[in-house]
């Protein structure tokens, strides 16, 4: 986008064009992932993203890209992702035994973290050597690879929902959420935590540029956080806590460390060390949380509950991005970071104070 128009505003439009439908269609995607075979939903989403990202690559390579075209294509990508994500949570219990669900979720988290780091590095190399168009073409090809791999899975027969209205399907998913205190409380807390994380991400770039030496310092912090995710995923592969959500909430307190250190204007090395703990804690919590959902929520409603979880988690992240600048202008950058850190610490303490979260066993009682 910056090569095309040089406008940061246009770049913002394109990024928002992906995020807004992603959030807006998550609940719809959850219903379809429970109604239809989940693998079919995921393969369909991959094919849609292959086409949309492939078209973006073609437009960039042929120098015919227009802003409105990229906005429409990114909206298609975001909508397809809204169908893919809830289906992926529901698909995991169909591929492994209940005893190995946590290891499967940890392994999936490890794969996402490691390829996220690799993808960031690879994209930079491709843009510099062969250009953004070919980088986007490689991105498009990954969706084809995903669809091919998904097609090879051997799965049990899909059990569809009874014939009823779309609204009834949506309400049943909502009832599954609100009937369990531990589910809706964690979803609300995750929404607040992601908003706080967005404030950190926005103001972290500002502080890095003004006080820490620039983009290289911020890249080191982000990369170390990714390394922490790999460590957390490795830990999640091997632990089996008696109270998984309590353990996960305690681990998540580490997410506040880099925010606190940034507020204190600590050296880059210390902030990066905090990011290591933050990445590890977040990965451990995510693996335990997904496993707990998959074990305690009825299989027929799992994708809809997951959709509400994704919706709550993602809806507040853009709000944090929007509020970061005005909040820093009103009370100062350090104070804004302290507010974000307080939110993260408070949500962990609130979670640990809820009996149904603190006492929830790894598996439902017979």
C-alpha positions in Angstrom: 0.0 0.0 0.0 2.8 2.4 0.8 4.4 1.7 -2.6 1.0 2.1 -4.2 -0.2 5.4 -2.7 2.3 6.4 0.0 -0.7 7.0 2.3 -0.8 5.7 5.9 -4.5 6.4 5.8 -5.0 4.0 2.8 -3.0 1.4 4.6 -5.3 1.8 7.6 -8.3 1.3 5.4 -7.0 -1.9 4.0 -6.0 -3.4 7.4 -9.4 -2.4 8.8 -11.1 -4.0 5.8 -9.8 -7.3 7.0 -10.4 -6.9 10.7 -13.9 -5.5 10.7 -15.6 -8.4 8.8 -13.4 -10.9 10.7 -15.1 -9.7 13.9 -18.5 -9.2 12.4 -18.9 -12.7 10.9 -17.3 -14.7 13.7 -20.7 -15.7 15.2 -22.1 -16.6 11.8 -19.0 -18.7 11.2 -19.5 -20.5 14.5 -23.0 -21.5 13.6 -22.0 -22.8 10.2 -19.1 -24.7 11.7 -21.5 -26.5 14.0 -24.1 -27.0 11.2 -21.8 -28.3 8.5 -18.8 -30.6 8.5 -16.0 -28.5 10.0 -13.3 -29.7 7.6 -15.5 -28.6 4.7 -15.9 -25.1 6.3 -12.2 -24.8 6.8 -11.3 -26.0 3.3 -13.9 -23.6 1.8 -12.3 -20.7 3.9 -8.9 -21.7 2.6 -10.0 -21.7 -1.0 -11.6 -18.3 -0.6 -8.4 -16.9 0.9 -6.3 -18.5 -1.8 -8.4 -16.7 -4.4 -8.5 -13.3 -2.6 -4.8 -13.2 -1.7 -3.9 -14.6 -5.1 -5.8 -11.9 -6.7 -4.1 -9.3 -4.6 -0.7 -10.7 -5.6 -1.8 -10.6 -9.3 -2.9 -7.0 -9.1 0.3 -5.9 -7.4 2.5 -7.9 -9.8 0.7 -6.4 -12.9 0.7 -2.9 -11.4 -3.1 -2.7 -11.7 -4.0 -2.5 -8.0 -6.5 0.1 -6.8 -7.2 0.9 -3.2 -10.9 -0.1 -3.4 -9.9 -3.5 -5.0 -7.6 -4.3 -2.1 -10.2 -3.2 0.4 -12.8 -5.6 -1.1 -10.3 -8.5 -1.3 -9.1 -8.0 2.3 -12.8 -8.0 3.4 -13.2 -11.4 1.7 -10.0 -12.7 3.5 -11.3 -11.5 6.8 -14.7 -13.0 6.3 -13.2 -16.4 5.4 -11.0 -16.3 8.5 -14.2 -15.7 10.6 -15.5 -19.1 9.3 -12.1 -20.8 9.7 -11.2 -20.0 13.3 -14.3 -21.4 15.1 -14.2 -24.5 12.9 -10.5 -25.1 13.8 -11.3 -25.2 17.5 -14.1 -27.7 16.9 -12.0 -29.8 14.6 -9.2 -30.6 17.0 -11.2 -32.9 19.3 -12.2 -34.9 16.2 -8.5 -35.7 15.4 -7.0 -36.7 18.7 -8.2 -38.5 21.9 -9.5 -36.5 24.8 -6.3 -37.4 26.8 -4.1 -35.7 24.2 -6.1 -32.6 23.6 -3.8 -30.3 25.6 -0.7 -31.6 23.8 -2.5 -31.1 20.4 -3.4 -27.5 21.3 0.1 -26.8 22.6 1.5 -28.3 19.4 -0.8 -26.1 17.3 0.3 -23.1 19.3 3.9 -24.0 18.8 3.4 -24.3 15.0 1.6 -20.9 14.9 4.3 -19.2 17.0 7.3 -20.6 15.1 5.9 -20.1 11.6 4.8 -16.6 12.7 8.5 -15.8 13.4 9.6 -17.5 10.2 6.9 -15.8 8.1 7.9 -12.4 9.4 11.5 -13.0 8.4 10.7 -14.6 5.1 8.3 -11.8 4.1 11.1 -9.2 4.7 13.5 -11.2 2.5 10.9 -11.6 -0.3 9.9 -8.0 -0.3 13.5 -6.9 -0.5 14.6 -9.5 -3.1 11.6 -10.1 -5.4 9.0 -7.6 -4.3 5.8 -7.4 -2.4 3.7 -9.1 -5.2 5.7 -12.3 -5.0 5.6 -12.2 -1.2 1.8 -12.0 -1.4 1.8 -14.9 -4.0 3.7 -17.1 -1.5 1.2 -16.1 1.2 -1.7 -17.2 -1.1 0.0 -20.5 -1.8 0.0 -21.3 2.0 -3.8 -21.4 1.9 -3.7 -24.0 -0.9 -1.3 -26.1 1.2 -3.6 -25.9 4.2 -6.6 -27.0 2.1 -4.6 -30.0 0.7 -3.5 -31.1 4.2 -7.0 -30.7 5.7 -8.4 -32.9 2.8 -6.2 -35.8 3.9 -7.7 -36.0 7.4 -9.7 -39.1 8.3 -12.5 -37.9 10.6 -15.6 -39.4 12.3 -19.0 -38.6 10.6 -20.3 -35.1 11.3 -23.3 -34.9 13.6 -25.4 -32.0 12.3 -27.7 -29.7 14.3 -31.4 -30.2 14.3 -33.4 -28.2 11.7 -34.1 -24.8 13.3 -33.6 -21.1 12.6 -30.2 -19.5 12.4 -31.2 -17.3 15.4 -32.1 -20.3 17.5 -28.6 -21.8 16.7 -27.0 -18.6 17.7 -29.1 -18.4 21.0 -28.2 -22.0 21.9 -24.5 -21.1 21.6 -25.1 -18.0 23.8 -26.9 -20.1 26.4 -23.9 -22.5 26.5 -21.7 -19.5 27.2 -23.8 -17.8 29.9 -24.7 -21.0 31.7 -21.1 -21.5 32.6 -19.6 -18.7 34.7 -16.1 -19.7 34.0 -16.7 -19.3 30.2 -18.2 -15.9 30.1 -15.9 -14.4 32.8 -12.8 -15.6 30.9 -14.2 -14.2 27.6 -14.8 -10.8 29.2 -11.4 -10.8 30.9 -9.7 -11.8 27.6 -11.4 -8.9 25.8 -10.1 -6.4 28.4 -6.6 -8.1 28.3 -6.4 -7.8 24.5 -7.4 -4.1 24.7 -4.6 -3.6 27.2 -2.2 -5.5 24.9 -3.2 -3.3 22.0 -2.3 -0.2 24.1 1.1 -1.8 24.8 1.7 -2.5 21.1 0.9 1.0 20.0 2.7 2.9 22.7 5.6 0.4 22.7 6.4 1.5 19.1 6.3 5.2 20.2 8.6 4.6 23.2 11.0 2.4 21.2 11.3 5.2 18.6 11.8 8.0 21.1 13.8 6.4 23.9 15.0 2.9 23.1 16.9 3.4 19.8 14.2 2.8 17.1 12.7 0.0 15.2 15.5 -2.5 16.0 14.7 -2.3 19.7 11.1 -2.9 19.1 11.8 -5.8 16.8 14.0 -7.4 19.5 11.2 -7.1 22.0 8.6 -8.6 19.7 11.0 -11.4 18.6 11.8 -12.3 22.2 8.0 -12.5 22.9 7.8 -15.0 20.0 10.6 -17.0 21.6 8.7 -17.0 24.9 5.6 -18.4 23.0 7.8 -21.3 21.8 8.9 -21.9 25.4 5.4 -21.7 26.7 4.2 -24.2 24.1 6.9 -26.6 25.0 5.9 -26.3 28.7 2.2 -26.8 27.8 3.1 -30.1 26.0 4.4 -31.6 29.2 2.2 -30.3 32.1 -1.2 -31.5 33.3 -2.3 -29.2 36.1 -5.1 -30.3 38.4 -6.8 -26.9 38.0 -6.0 -25.8 34.4 -7.7 -22.4 34.4 -6.2 -21.4 37.7 -2.8 -22.4 36.5 -3.3 -20.6 33.2 -4.5 -17.4 35.0 -1.5 -17.4 37.2 0.8 -17.9 34.2 -0.9 -15.0 32.4 0.2 -12.5 35.0 3.6 -12.6 33.2 1.8 -10.7 30.3 2.0 -7.5 32.5 5.9 -7.6 32.8 6.9 -6.0 29.6 4.2 -3.3 30.0 5.4 -2.5 33.5 9.1 -2.4 32.3 8.2 -0.2 29.4 6.3 2.2 31.7 9.5 2.3 33.9 11.6 3.1 30.8 13.8 0.1 31.5 16.6 -0.9 29.1 15.6 -2.9 26.0 17.2 -6.0 27.4 14.9 -6.0 30.5 11.8 -5.3 28.5 12.7 -8.1 26.1 13.2 -10.4 29.1 9.7 -9.4 30.3 8.3 -10.1 26.8 9.8 -13.6 27.1 7.7 -14.3 30.2 4.7 -12.6 28.6 4.9 -14.8 25.5 5.3 -18.0 27.6 2.4 -17.2 29.9 0.0 -16.3 27.1 0.8 -19.5 25.2 0.3 -21.7 28.3 -3.0 -20.0 29.1 -4.2 -20.3 25.5 -3.4 -24.0 25.3 -5.1 -24.8 28.7 -8.1 -22.6 27.8 -8.8 -24.2 24.4 -8.3 -27.7 25.9 -10.8 -26.8 28.7 -13.4 -25.6 26.2 -13.0 -28.8 24.1 -13.4 -31.1 27.1 -16.2 -29.3 28.9 -18.4 -27.9 26.1 -20.7 -30.4 24.2 -19.2 -31.2 20.8 -22.3 -30.0 18.9 -22.0 -26.5 20.4 -18.2 -26.2 20.5 -17.7 -24.0 17.4 -20.4 -21.6 18.4 -18.9 -21.2 21.9 -15.5 -20.8 20.3 -17.0 -18.1 18.0 -18.2 -16.1 21.0 -14.8 -16.5 22.5 -13.1 -15.3 19.4 -15.6 -12.4 19.1 -15.0 -11.2 22.6 -11.2 -11.6 22.3 -10.9 -9.7 19.0 -13.7 -7.0 19.3 -11.9 -5.0 22.0 -8.4 -5.1 20.4 -9.1 -2.3 17.8 -10.6 -0.3 20.7 -7.3 -0.4 22.5 -5.5 0.7 19.4 -7.9 3.7 19.1 -7.7 4.6 22.7 -3.9 4.3 23.1 -3.1 7.7 21.6 -5.8 9.8 23.3 -5.1 8.1 26.6 -1.4 8.8 26.4 -2.1 12.4 25.4 -4.4 12.9 28.3 -2.4 11.3 31.1 1.0 10.6 29.7 2.6 7.6 28.0 3.9 6.0 31.2 0.6 6.5 33.0 -1.3 4.9 30.1 1.0 1.9 30.2 0.5 1.6 33.9 -3.3 1.5 33.3 -2.8 -1.3 30.7 -0.6 -3.2 33.2 -3.1 -2.8 35.9 -5.9 -4.2 33.6 -3.8 -7.3 32.9 -2.9 -8.0 36.5 -6.5 -7.3 37.7 -8.0 -9.7 35.2 -5.7 -12.5 36.4 -6.6 -11.7 40.1 -10.3 -11.6 39.2 -10.1 -14.9 37.4 -8.4 -16.5 40.4 -11.1 -15.1 42.7 -14.0 -16.9 40.8 -14.6 -20.3 42.4 -15.8 -22.0 39.2 -12.5 -20.9 37.5 -10.2 -21.7 40.4 -11.7 -25.1 41.1 -12.5 -26.3 37.5 -11.0 -29.8 37.0 -9.3 -30.8 33.7 -12.2 -33.0 32.7 -16.0 -33.0 33.5 -16.9 -35.1 36.5 -18.8 -38.3 35.6 
